[in-house]
Amino acid sequence: MKQILFAVLMVLLMLPLLQHGTKIFRLKPLNGDFVLQPRPAFGWSQWMDGTFQSRFDRYLEDHIGFRNFFVRLNNQIDFSLYDKANAEGVVIGKDNVLYEYDYIRAYTGGDFLGAAYLTQKLNRLKFVQDYLHQNYNIDFIFILEPSKARTLPQYIPERYLREGRSVSNYQFIAATADSMGINFLDLNKVFVAATDTARWPLYPPYGIHWSESTIPFVADTLLRFLEQARGIHMPEYNVTFTRTDSISHSDTDVGRTLNLLFDLPHPQMAYPHFTFHDQPEKQKPRVLAVADSYYWNFFNTRIPQHLFANQAFWYFNAKVYPDFYFGEKWTRDLDIKKEILAQDVILLSITERFLYKFDWGFVDQLYAMFTPEYSGDFIEKQEDAIRTDAAWFDDLVKDTQTLNLPLHTVLRQAADFQALQENRELYLTWKGVAYYQHTISSDQAWNQAVINKATENGVSYQEQLHDDALWTFRNEHPAIYAKYLSIHNNMEQIKADSAWLQKVVEKANYYRMTPERMIAIDAEYLYNQNQQDPLQELISYYENLIRTTPDWLEAVTGKAAEQNRPLDEMISMDAKYMAEQEMK
């Protein structure tokens, strides 16, 4: 008996090796994105430093016989006994309804970006929407796609709801877009309202996207909205349903990533079949969809192929479909403005999970095309780069709990630091004095020296801090300092001239931006215009130098009084004289 048990044991131990070498048993592959360790090439140097051995160990672990079976067995045990999902980001809800964590985070308001940031984004969207419609007869339609967490919140595990819910990106965007008069379709609201009346389940239990049986409902809602916006009649189509005991890959896209040993039980499913007819008398608009993965189910119905004049789909505003099927093509390879102006309709479609990324930079791209250039938005661009980096953004969300600060504050601090590292010259051009004030006040010894100096000079701490920041800035970066002063002097001149300021405010309202931003844009424009004239550049430099050099300013002030001239005129005259002398 012992011999038999020993033999059985040896066979079991040898089976993985046999399977590795012969692949005698056909095993179901694992789902998901896996990078297996390749077999390492032998080399004496790698052998001596131990890297060959460690890589070969990982290679054996990744390629051992029956690996897929053992992975599925382990996952099945964790799932069935401990309600644990061995798939990144997957949450097992009540009755085994599956979610992705990011949707729950968005539903509870854990990734809220703040009112100021979202208001600015929506103002830009409104401007682009109005500008394209008024100047090019292009309808820009913003679509808020649904969320499984918001549609089916009753299955979310209680541990994610204990801390309650705060305002979410979706709630703020929907309410603000409505108040601004933005042309948008709120499918999130439609899905929540249809939960109890829908003919078919809006979401499958193991999928994260709307169920395939719901696509005809989505298509009808979207196409009717599009027809109304354009004032057209598009071709009709027919839909029939087939009941089946099987389930599609799309309807179990999250369930498959669990890689369980046994298939999850599911109710009988219904799948639609679309039939299209030639109707030359109907109108087919040219449509560009900038969207996430929700759009795939709509795209795969072949509706764009038969009801639109084209099939343009920019996946996450990055990959260009259907072109990508035939070779890599990215939006960065396109003439974006040319592509935009060739459309009748632009669909910007985003699910709640991705609202923290808002639009993958799409609206900002269009806004920049039709508004004045401005380099002072560099911190905003860094903030956008952080938001579109999922891992980086996730880390900042966690930091909010540690620091007890709102997300928009932590995000702006990270963007500010990154902007300084990326382009110090640009950063100092716009924030030079503020940067040096922060640097001084953060240095205990330096800050104490400023406090002592303020007392000696009989001025406030803030005045002395400002003067020391100016002095340090000017001495460390005189060229950047001169540009900073020139731009900020232009800003002060605009604010001091009521007629000029009124025109700037009117432009700000047209571009749907704050007056402060428009003032900065015009101030930078004036600076750039002056750069084309070397004499004027020198004059501006000396004007700034006179104003910021106390002894020189005092002398010019006295001269202005003697000659009965306004101080600004006297400063300009002396600056011009100095500039002309230098250019001789």
C-alpha positions in Angstrom: 0.0 0.0 0.0 2.8 2.4 0.9 4.4 1.6 -2.5 1.2 2.5 -4.3 0.8 5.8 -2.4 4.4 6.7 -3.1 3.9 5.9 -6.8 0.7 8.0 -6.9 2.5 10.9 -5.1 5.5 10.7 -7.6 3.1 10.8 -10.5 1.3 13.8 -9.1 4.7 15.6 -8.6 5.8 14.7 -12.1 2.6 15.8 -13.8 3.3 19.5 -13.8 6.7 18.8 -15.4 5.1 16.5 -18.0 2.5 19.1 -18.8 5.1 21.8 -19.1 7.1 19.8 -21.6 4.3 18.2 -23.6 1.1 20.3 -23.1 -0.8 17.0 -23.2 -3.8 18.5 -21.4 -5.6 21.4 -23.0 -6.2 24.1 -20.3 -8.4 27.2 -20.5 -6.2 30.3 -20.8 -6.4 33.0 -18.2 -8.3 36.2 -18.9 -6.6 39.6 -18.4 -3.4 41.3 -19.3 -0.5 39.1 -18.1 3.2 39.5 -18.9 4.9 36.2 -18.4 8.6 36.0 -17.7 10.4 34.8 -20.8 13.1 32.1 -20.6 16.3 34.0 -19.8 19.4 33.6 -21.9 22.3 32.1 -20.0 25.4 34.2 -19.5 28.3 33.7 -17.0 28.1 37.3 -15.8 24.3 36.9 -15.0 25.1 33.5 -13.4 27.7 35.0 -11.1 25.6 38.0 -10.0 22.5 35.8 -9.5 20.2 37.5 -11.9 20.0 34.4 -14.2 18.8 32.2 -11.3 16.2 34.7 -10.1 14.8 35.2 -13.6 14.8 31.5 -14.3 12.8 30.9 -11.0 10.2 33.5 -12.2 10.2 31.8 -15.6 9.5 28.4 -14.0 6.7 29.9 -11.8 5.0 31.5 -14.8 5.3 28.4 -17.1 4.9 25.5 -14.7 2.5 22.8 -15.9 -1.2 23.3 -14.8 -0.4 26.9 -13.7 -3.7 28.1 -15.1 -5.6 25.4 -13.3 -4.0 26.1 -10.0 -4.6 29.9 -10.4 -8.3 29.3 -11.1 -8.5 26.9 -8.2 -7.0 29.4 -5.8 -9.3 32.2 -7.1 -12.3 30.0 -6.8 -11.5 29.1 -3.2 -11.0 32.8 -2.3 -14.2 33.8 -4.1 -16.5 31.1 -2.7 -15.2 31.0 0.9 -14.0 34.5 1.5 -15.8 36.7 -0.9 -12.4 37.8 -2.2 -11.8 38.9 -5.9 -8.2 38.2 -7.1 -8.6 40.8 -9.9 -7.3 44.4 -9.6 -10.1 46.9 -8.8 -12.9 44.4 -8.7 -15.4 44.5 -5.8 -17.8 41.7 -5.0 -21.1 43.1 -4.1 -24.2 41.6 -2.5 -25.6 38.6 -4.3 -22.2 38.4 -6.1 -23.0 41.4 -8.2 -19.6 42.7 -9.4 -18.4 46.3 -9.5 -15.2 48.1 -10.2 -14.0 50.2 -7.3 -13.5 53.4 -9.3 -17.2 53.5 -10.0 -18.0 53.2 -6.3 -15.4 55.9 -5.5 -17.0 58.2 -8.0 -20.5 57.4 -6.7 -19.6 58.3 -3.1 -17.7 61.5 -4.2 -14.3 60.2 -3.3 -12.7 61.7 -6.5 -14.6 65.1 -6.5 -12.4 67.7 -8.2 -13.9 70.8 -6.6 -16.4 73.3 -7.8 -13.8 75.9 -9.2 -12.0 73.3 -11.4 -15.2 71.7 -12.8 -16.9 75.1 -13.4 -13.9 76.2 -15.5 -14.0 73.0 -17.5 -17.7 73.4 -18.1 -17.4 77.0 -19.1 -14.9 75.9 -21.8 -17.2 73.2 -23.0 -20.1 75.7 -23.2 -17.9 78.2 -25.2 -16.7 75.4 -27.6 -20.3 74.2 -28.0 -21.6 77.6 -28.8 -18.7 78.6 -31.0 -18.9 75.5 -33.2 -22.6 75.8 -33.6 -22.7 79.5 -34.4 -19.7 79.6 -36.7 -19.7 76.1 -38.3 -23.2 74.6 -37.7 -21.5 71.8 -35.8 -23.5 70.3 -32.9 -21.3 69.4 -29.9 -23.3 67.0 -27.7 -22.0 66.1 -24.2 -23.2 62.7 -23.0 -23.0 61.6 -19.4 -22.9 57.8 -19.6 -24.4 55.7 -16.8 -22.7 54.0 -13.9 -23.4 50.6 -12.5 -22.8 51.9 -9.0 -25.3 54.7 -9.4 -27.9 52.5 -11.2 -27.6 49.6 -8.8 -26.4 51.0 -5.5 -28.3 48.5 -3.4 -25.7 45.8 -4.1 -22.7 47.9 -3.0 -21.0 46.4 0.1 -21.7 48.4 3.2 -18.1 49.0 4.0 -17.8 51.4 1.1 -20.8 53.4 2.3 -20.1 53.7 6.0 -18.5 57.1 5.7 -21.4 58.4 3.7 -21.5 60.2 0.4 -20.4 63.7 -0.5 -21.1 65.7 -3.7 -19.8 63.8 -6.7 -18.3 65.0 -10.0 -21.4 63.7 -11.8 -23.8 65.5 -9.6 -22.0 68.8 -9.8 -21.4 68.5 -13.6 -25.0 67.6 -14.3 -26.5 70.4 -12.2 -24.0 73.0 -13.5 -24.3 71.9 -17.2 -28.0 72.3 -16.9 -27.8 75.8 -15.3 -25.3 76.9 -18.0 -27.6 75.7 -20.8 -25.1 73.2 -22.1 -26.5 70.8 -24.7 -26.1 67.4 -22.9 -27.8 64.0 -22.6 -27.8 62.6 -19.0 -28.0 58.8 -19.5 -27.1 58.4 -15.9 -30.4 60.0 -14.9 -32.2 58.0 -17.6 -30.9 54.7 -16.3 -31.7 55.4 -12.7 -35.2 56.4 -13.7 -35.6 53.2 -15.8 -34.3 50.7 -13.2 -37.7 49.4 -12.2 -39.4 49.6 -15.6 -36.8 48.4 -18.1 -37.8 45.4 -20.1 -34.3 43.9 -19.7 -31.7 44.3 -16.9 -29.8 47.5 -17.5 -26.6 45.9 -16.2 -25.6 42.3 -16.2 -24.5 41.0 -12.7 -20.9 40.3 -13.9 -20.4 43.1 -16.4 -19.5 46.7 -15.8 -21.0 48.2 -19.0 -24.6 48.5 -19.9 -26.0 45.1 -20.9 -26.2 44.3 -24.6 -30.0 43.9 -24.3 -30.1 47.6 -23.3 -28.3 48.9 -26.4 -31.5 49.4 -28.5 -32.8 51.6 -25.7 -29.6 53.5 -25.5 -29.5 53.8 -29.3 -33.0 55.0 -29.6 -32.5 57.6 -26.9 -29.3 58.9 -28.4 -30.4 59.0 -32.0 -33.7 60.8 -31.2 -31.6 63.3 -29.2 -29.3 63.7 -32.2 -32.1 64.1 -34.7 -33.7 66.8 -32.6 -30.4 68.7 -32.2 -29.8 68.7 -36.0 -33.5 68.9 -37.1 -33.1 65.9 -39.4 -34.6 62.5 -40.0 -32.1 59.6 -40.0 -32.5 56.2 -41.5 -34.7 53.7 -39.5 -33.6 50.2 -38.4 -35.3 47.1 -36.9 -34.4 45.2 -33.8 -35.2 41.6 -32.8 -34.2 39.8 -29.6 -33.0 36.2 -29.1 -33.2 34.6 -25.7 -30.3 32.3 -24.8 -28.9 30.5 -21.8 -25.4 31.6 -22.7 -23.8 35.0 -21.9 -21.6 37.2 -24.1 -18.1 38.3 -23.3 -19.3 41.9 -23.0 -21.9 41.0 -20.4 -19.4 39.2 -18.2 -16.3 41.4 -18.9 -15.6 41.8 -15.2 -16.5 38.2 -14.2 -14.0 36.8 -16.7 -11.2 38.7 -15.0 -11.7 36.8 -11.8 -10.4 33.6 -13.6 -12.6 31.2 -11.6 -12.6 27.5 -12.0 -16.4 27.4 -12.5 -18.6 29.7 -14.6 -20.7 32.1 -12.6 -24.5 31.3 -12.7 -26.5 33.8 -14.6 -30.2 34.3 -15.7 -31.4 33.8 -19.2 -30.1 36.5 -21.4 -31.6 38.3 -24.4 -29.5 39.7 -27.3 -30.5 42.2 -29.9 -30.1 41.8 -33.7 -30.1 45.0 -35.8 -31.4 45.1 -39.4 -30.7 48.1 -41.6 -32.3 49.2 -44.8 -31.2 51.6 -47.6 -33.1 54.9 -47.2 -31.5 57.4 -49.5 -34.1 60.0 -48.7 -33.0 60.1 -45.0 -30.0 62.1 -43.8 -26.8 60.7 -42.5 -24.7 63.2 -40.5 -20.9 63.1 -40.2 -20.3 62.1 -36.5 -17.2 62.0 -34.4 -17.4 60.2 -31.1 -14.8 60.9 -28.4 -15.6 58.3 -25.9 -14.6 55.5 -23.5 -15.3 51.8 -23.6 -19.1 52.3 -23.2 -19.2 53.4 -26.8 -18.0 50.0 -28.0 -21.3 48.3 -27.6 -23.0 51.0 -29.6 -20.2 51.0 -32.2 -20.5 47.2 -32.6 -24.2 47.4 -33.4 -23.0 48.8 -36.8 -25.3 51.8 -36.3 -22.5 54.3 -37.1 -21.7 52.3 -40.2 -25.3 52.4 -41.5 -26.8 55.6 -39.9 -23.8 57.9 -39.9 -21.9 59.2 -42.9 -18.7 58.0 -41.2 -17.5 55.9 -38.2 -15.0 58.2 -36.5 -14.4 57.0 -32.9 -11.5 58.4 -30.9 -11.1 56.0 -28.0 -10.1 58.0 -24.9 -9.2 60.8 -27.3 -6.1 58.7 -28.2 -6.7 55.8 -30.6 -8.5 56.5 -33.9 -11.1 53.9 -34.9 -11.8 52.2 -37.3 -8.4 53.1 -38.7 -6.6 51.4 -35.8 -7.8 48.0 -37.0 -5.5 48.4 -40.0 -2.5 49.8 -38.3 -1.8 52.1 -35.4 -3.3 55.5 -35.7 -3.5 58.1 -32.9 -5.2 61.4 -32.5 -1.7 63.0 -32.1 -1.1 62.0 -35.8 -4.2 64.0 -36.9 -4.8 67.6 -37.9 -7.4 68.0 -35.1 -8.9 71.3 -36.3 -9.4 69.9 -39.8 -11.0 66.8 -38.5 -13.3 68.7 -36.1 -14.5 71.2 -38.8 -15.3 68.3 -41.1 -18.1 66.9 -38.8 -21.8 67.7 -38.4 -21.9 66.3 -34.9 -19.4 65.7 -32.2 -20.2 63.4 -29.3 -18.2 63.7 -26.1 -19.3 60.6 -24.1 -18.0 59.8 -20.6 -19.0 57.4 -17.9 -19.0 58.5 -14.3 -15.9 56.6 -13.4 -13.8 58.8 -15.8 -15.3 62.2 -14.9 -12.2 62.9 -12.8 -10.3 62.8 -16.1 -13.3 64.8 -17.5 -12.6 64.6 -21.3 -9.0 63.4 -21.7 -8.1 66.9 -22.7 -10.4 67.1 -25.7 -12.4 70.2 -24.8 -9.1 72.0 -23.8 -7.7 71.2 -27.2 -10.7 72.8 -28.9 -10.8 75.7 -26.5 -7.1 76.5 -27.3 -7.9 76.5 -31.0 -10.5 79.3 -30.8 -9.2 81.4 -27.9 -6.0 83.6 -27.4 -2.7 82.0 -26.6 -1.7 81.9 -22.9 1.3 80.4 -21.2 0.0 81.1 -17.7 -2.1 77.9 -17.6 1.0 75.7 -17.2 -0.1 74.5 -13.7 -3.5 73.6 -15.0 -1.8 71.5 -17.7 0.3 69.7 -15.0 -2.9 69.1 -13.1 -4.5 67.5 -16.2 -1.4 65.3 -16.7 -1.7 64.1 -13.1 -5.5 63.3 -13.4 -4.9 61.3 -16.6 -2.3 59.2 -14.8 -4.5 56.7 -13.0 -1.8 55.5 -10.6 -0.6 59.0 -9.7 -4.2 60.2 -9.2 -5.0 57.2 -7.0 -2.1 58.0 -4.8 -3.3 61.6 -4.3 -6.8 60.4 -3.4 -5.2 58.3 -0.6 -3.1 61.4 0.4 -6.3 63.4 1.1 -7.1 61.0 4.0 -3.6 61.3 5.4 -3.3 65.1 5.0 -7.0 65.7 5.8 -7.2 68.1 2.8 -9.7 68.2 0.0 -8.6 66.5 -3.2 -8.5 69.6 -5.3 -6.1 71.2 -2.8 -3.8 68.2 -2.9 -4.0 68.0 -6.6 -3.1 71.6 -7.1 -0.1 71.3 -4.7 1.2 68.4 -6.6 0.7 70.2 -9.9 2.4 73.3 -8.6 5.5 71.3 -7.5 5.6 69.4 -10.8 5.3 72.6 -12.8 8.3 74.1 -11.0 10.4 71.0 -11.8 9.3 70.8 -15.4 9.8 74.5 -16.4 11.4 76.7 -13.8 11.6 79.7 -16.1 7.9 79.6 -17.0 7.0 79.0 -13.4 8.9 82.1 -12.2 7.6 84.2 -15.0 4.1 83.9 -13.5 4.7 83.1 -9.9 8.1 84.5 -9.2 7.4 86.8 -6.2 4.9 84.3 -4.7 7.5 81.5 -5.0 10.2 83.5 -3.2 7.8 84.7 -0.5 7.0 81.0 0.1 10.7 80.1 0.0 11.6 82.8 2.6 8.7 82.1 4.9 9.4 78.4 4.9 13.0 79.0 6.0 13.0 79.6 9.8 16.2 81.6 10.0 15.5 83.6 6.8 12.0 84.4 7.9 13.2 85.6 11.3 15.6 87.9 9.6 12.7 89.4 7.6 10.7 89.9 10.8 13.6 91.7 12.4 14.2 93.8 9.3 10.5 94.8 9.2 10.7 96.0 12.8 13.9 98.0 12.0 12.3 99.6 8.9 9.0 100.3 10.6 7.0 98.4 8.0 4.7 95.4 8.1 6.0 91.9 7.9 4.1 91.4 4.6 5.7 94.5 3.0 9.2 93.4 4.1 8.6 89.9 2.8 7.4 91.2 -0.5 10.5 93.5 -0.8 12.9 90.8 0.1 11.2 88.4 -2.4 11.6 91.0 -5.1 15.2 91.6 -4.3 16.1 87.9 -4.2 14.2 87.2 -7.4 15.9 90.1 -9.3 19.4 89.0 -8.2 19.0 85.3 -8.9 17.1 85.6 -12.2 17.3 89.1 -13.6 16.0 88.3 -17.1 13.0 86.3 -15.8 12.5 89.0 -13.2 12.3 91.7 -16.0 9.7 89.6 -17.9 7.7 89.0 -14.7 7.7 92.7 -13.9 6.8 93.7 -17.5 3.8 91.3 -17.6 2.6 92.3 -14.1 3.0 96.0 -14.9 0.9 95.5 -17.9 -1.8 93.8 -15.8 -1.8 96.8 -13.3 -2.1 99.2 -16.2 -5.1 97.4 -17.5 -6.8 97.4 -14.1 -6.1 101.1 -13.6 -7.7 102.1 -16.9 -11.5 101.7 -16.5 -12.3 101.8 -20.2 -9.6 99.3 -21.0 -10.7 97.1 -18.1 -14.3 97.1 -19.3 -13.2 95.8 -22.8 -11.2 93.1 -21.2 -14.1 92.0 -19.0 -16.3 91.9 -22.1 -13.8 89.6 -23.8 -13.6 87.4 -20.7 -17.3 87.0 -20.8 -17.3 86.1 -24.5 -14.6 83.4 -23.9 -16.3 82.3 -20.7 -13.2 82.8 -18.5 -12.5 84.9 -15.4 -11.6 88.6 -15.9 -8.3 87.9 -14.1 -7.3 85.3 -16.7 -8.2 87.6 -19.6 -6.2 90.4 -18.0 -3.2 88.1 -17.8 -3.7 87.0 -21.4 -3.8 90.6 -22.7 -0.8 91.5 -20.5 1.2 88.7 -21.9 0.1 89.6 -25.4 1.4 93.2 -24.9 4.7 91.9 -23.6 5.1 89.6 -26.6 4.3 92.6 -28.9 6.9 94.7 -27.2 9.4 91.9 -27.7 9.3 92.6 -31.4 10.7 96.1 -30.8 14.1 96.0 -29.0 13.8 99.6 -28.0 10.4 99.1 -26.5 11.6 96.0 -24.7 14.4 98.1 -23.1 12.0 100.9 -22.2 9.7 98.4 -20.4 12.7 97.0 -18.6 13.8 100.4 -17.3 10.3 101.4 -16.4 10.1 98.3 -14.2 13.5 98.9 -12.8 12.7 102.5 -11.9 9.5 101.5 -10.2 11.2 98.8 -8.1 14.4 100.7 -7.2 13.4 102.9 -4.2 16.2 105.5 -4.5 15.7 105.8 -8.3 11.9 106.1 -8.0 12.3 108.8 -5.3 14.5 110.8 -7.6 12.1 110.5 -10.6 9.2 111.4 -8.3 11.0 114.6 -7.3 11.8 115.4 -11.0 8.1 114.9 -11.9 7.1 117.4 -9.2 9.6 120.0 -10.4 8.4 119.7 -14.0 4.8 119.4 -13.1 4.4 116.1 -15.0 2.5 113.0 -14.0 4.7 110.4 -12.4 4.0 107.7 -15.0 5.0 110.1 -17.8 8.2 111.0 -16.0 9.1 107.3 -15.5 8.4 106.6 -19.2 10.6 109.6 -20.3 13.5 108.5 -18.1 13.2 104.9 -19.1 13.2 105.9 -22.8 16.3 108.0 -22.3 18.1 105.1 -20.6 17.1 102.7 -23.3 18.2 105.0 -26.2 21.6 105.6 -24.5 22.1 101.8 -24.2 21.2 101.2 -27.8 23.7 103.8 -29.2 
